[in-house]
Amino acid sequence: MIPWAHNGQVIVEAYKKCFFTENTKDVGMGKSLNRVKAALIAATGKADILAMEQPTRTAQLAADAVECEVDQIAKSILFQGQTSGDLYLFVTAGANEVHPAKATELAGEVLDKADANTIRKVTGFAIGGISPVGHLTQPRAYFDTRLTEFDIVWAAAGTPNHVFSSTPTQLLALSGAKMADFTK
């Protein structure tokens, strides 16, 4: 259950906090970043988002920026169903790749990589800043078991320059994902 997705008042109040706090002005947040912040506040009561000086649009860049192992980066990969057109989110450890056959089996339909325009329209995020939380439309999501091997993982916060940390258990719940084996 994703608390912020099912309780309109909670997300509205959290979203207001994103726009009307001094902290927000300092960070210079955009709509995507504010949605992530609102989702984190609604679910956990806080949003510790870091603005990085250098881009974090790849797992390796993000790992270098926060000084962690590349597999501690929870990257969000989106595929689209060939039949349904639905998006499927795979939250995977930074060095892992989504295995097409395993992903197709989980989805129950053949999948293709989603294109940038579809991703932006459905999730509200641009490639390089796709967060596992705060989507405009929540896709069905799957979570890489490798991420559970760490105490803390890092994920994109809606832009190529913002990240947040979480425990794997908390990120699993926040993303509404199911634990699954889908990597190569």
C-alpha positions as CSV (number, residue, x, y, z in Angstrom):
1,M,0.0,0.0,0.0
2,I,1.4,3.4,-1.0
3,P,0.0,5.9,1.7
4,W,0.4,9.0,-0.5
5,A,-1.3,7.4,-3.5
6,H,-4.5,6.5,-1.6
7,N,-5.0,9.5,0.7
8,G,-5.5,12.6,-1.3
9,Q,-5.5,15.0,1.7
10,V,-2.1,13.6,2.9
11,I,-0.5,14.2,-0.5
12,V,-2.0,17.6,-0.9
13,E,-0.7,18.7,2.5
14,A,2.7,17.3,1.8
15,Y,2.8,18.9,-1.6
16,K,1.9,22.3,0.0
17,K,4.9,21.9,2.3
18,C,7.1,21.4,-0.7
19,F,6.1,24.7,-2.2
20,F,5.8,26.8,0.9
21,T,8.9,26.2,3.0
22,E,12.1,28.2,3.0
23,N,14.0,25.0,2.4
24,T,12.2,24.6,-1.0
25,K,13.4,28.0,-2.1
26,D,17.0,27.1,-1.3
27,V,16.9,23.9,-3.3
28,G,15.2,25.5,-6.4
29,M,12.9,22.5,-6.9
30,G,10.9,21.8,-10.0
31,K,7.6,19.9,-10.3
32,S,9.2,16.5,-10.5
33,L,11.3,17.0,-7.5
34,N,8.4,18.4,-5.5
35,R,6.3,15.3,-6.3
36,V,9.1,13.1,-4.9
37,K,9.4,15.3,-1.9
38,A,5.7,15.3,-1.3
39,A,5.6,11.5,-1.6
40,L,8.4,11.1,0.9
41,I,6.9,13.5,3.4
42,A,3.4,11.9,3.1
43,A,4.8,8.4,3.6
44,T,7.6,9.1,6.2
45,G,7.1,12.6,7.5
46,K,10.4,13.8,6.1
47,A,12.3,14.2,2.8
48,D,16.0,14.3,3.0
49,I,16.8,15.1,-0.6
50,L,20.4,16.0,-1.6
51,A,21.1,18.4,-4.4
52,M,24.4,17.3,-6.1
53,E,26.8,19.6,-7.8
54,Q,27.5,17.1,-10.5
55,P,24.9,15.1,-12.5
56,T,23.7,11.8,-11.1
57,R,21.9,10.6,-14.2
58,T,23.7,7.2,-14.3
59,A,24.2,4.7,-11.5
60,Q,28.0,5.2,-11.6
61,L,27.7,9.0,-11.5
62,A,25.3,8.8,-8.6
63,A,27.5,6.3,-6.7
64,D,30.5,8.6,-7.2
65,A,28.6,11.6,-6.0
66,V,27.3,10.0,-2.8
67,E,30.4,7.9,-2.3
68,C,28.8,4.5,-2.2
69,E,28.9,1.2,-4.1
70,V,27.3,1.3,-7.5
71,D,24.8,-1.5,-6.4
72,Q,23.6,0.8,-3.6
73,I,22.0,3.0,-6.3
74,A,18.4,2.0,-6.9
75,K,17.9,2.8,-10.5
76,S,14.4,3.0,-12.0
77,I,14.1,1.3,-15.4
78,L,10.8,1.5,-17.3
79,F,9.4,-1.0,-19.9
80,Q,6.2,-0.8,-21.9
81,G,3.9,-3.7,-22.6
82,Q,3.6,-4.4,-26.3
83,T,-0.1,-5.4,-26.0
84,S,-1.4,-3.3,-23.2
85,G,0.8,-0.2,-23.5
86,D,1.2,-0.2,-19.7
87,L,4.4,0.8,-18.1
88,Y,6.3,-1.5,-15.8
89,L,8.9,-0.2,-13.3
90,F,11.9,-2.3,-12.4
91,V,13.9,-0.9,-9.4
92,T,17.3,-2.5,-9.7
93,A,20.7,-2.3,-8.2
94,G,23.0,0.0,-10.1
95,A,25.2,-2.6,-11.8
96,N,22.4,-5.0,-12.6
97,E,20.5,-5.1,-15.9
98,V,16.9,-6.1,-16.4
99,H,16.7,-9.5,-18.1
100,P,14.1,-9.2,-20.9
101,A,12.7,-12.7,-20.6
102,K,12.3,-12.5,-16.8
103,A,10.7,-9.1,-17.1
104,T,8.3,-10.4,-19.7
105,E,7.4,-13.3,-17.6
106,L,6.6,-11.0,-14.6
107,A,4.5,-8.7,-16.7
108,G,2.6,-11.4,-18.5
109,E,3.3,-9.7,-21.9
110,V,6.2,-8.9,-24.1
111,L,8.0,-5.8,-23.1
112,D,9.9,-3.1,-24.9
113,K,12.0,-0.3,-23.4
114,A,9.6,2.7,-22.9
115,D,10.5,5.8,-24.9
116,A,11.4,9.1,-23.3
117,N,8.1,10.8,-24.3
118,T,5.9,8.1,-22.9
119,I,8.0,8.0,-19.7
120,R,7.6,11.7,-19.2
121,K,3.9,11.7,-20.0
122,V,3.0,8.8,-17.7
123,T,5.4,9.2,-14.9
124,G,6.2,12.9,-15.0
125,F,10.0,12.2,-15.0
126,A,12.7,12.7,-17.6
127,I,15.2,9.9,-18.3
128,G,18.2,10.4,-16.0
129,G,16.0,11.5,-13.1
130,I,13.3,8.8,-12.8
131,S,12.5,8.3,-9.2
132,P,10.9,5.1,-7.8
133,V,8.3,7.3,-6.0
134,G,6.1,10.2,-7.0
135,H,4.9,9.1,-10.4
136,L,2.0,10.8,-12.0
137,T,0.5,7.4,-12.8
138,Q,2.0,4.6,-10.6
139,P,3.2,1.7,-12.8
140,R,3.3,-1.9,-11.7
141,A,6.7,-2.2,-10.0
142,Y,9.2,-4.8,-9.2
143,F,12.2,-4.6,-6.8
144,D,15.6,-6.2,-7.2
145,T,16.5,-8.5,-4.3
146,R,20.2,-7.3,-4.6
147,L,19.2,-4.0,-3.0
148,T,18.2,-5.7,0.2
149,E,21.9,-6.6,0.8
150,F,22.6,-3.0,1.9
151,D,21.6,-1.0,4.9
152,I,21.1,2.2,2.8
153,V,20.3,2.6,-0.9
154,W,20.1,5.8,-2.9
155,A,17.6,6.7,-5.6
156,A,16.9,9.6,-8.1
157,A,14.6,12.2,-6.7
158,G,13.0,13.4,-9.9
159,T,16.0,15.3,-11.5
160,P,19.4,14.3,-12.8
161,N,21.0,16.2,-9.9
162,H,18.9,15.1,-6.9
163,V,19.0,11.9,-4.8
164,F,17.5,10.6,-1.6
165,S,18.5,7.7,0.7
166,S,16.3,5.0,2.1
167,T,16.5,1.6,3.7
168,P,15.7,-1.1,1.1
169,T,12.6,-2.1,3.1
170,Q,11.3,1.4,3.1
171,L,12.0,2.0,-0.6
172,L,10.2,-1.3,-1.4
173,A,7.1,0.0,0.4
174,L,7.4,3.5,-1.0
175,S,7.6,2.3,-4.5
176,G,4.7,-0.1,-4.2
177,A,6.9,-2.8,-5.8
178,K,7.0,-6.5,-5.4
179,M,10.3,-8.3,-4.7
180,A,11.2,-10.3,-7.8
181,D,14.0,-11.9,-9.7
182,F,14.4,-10.1,-13.0
183,T,18.1,-9.4,-13.5
184,K,20.7,-10.9,-15.7
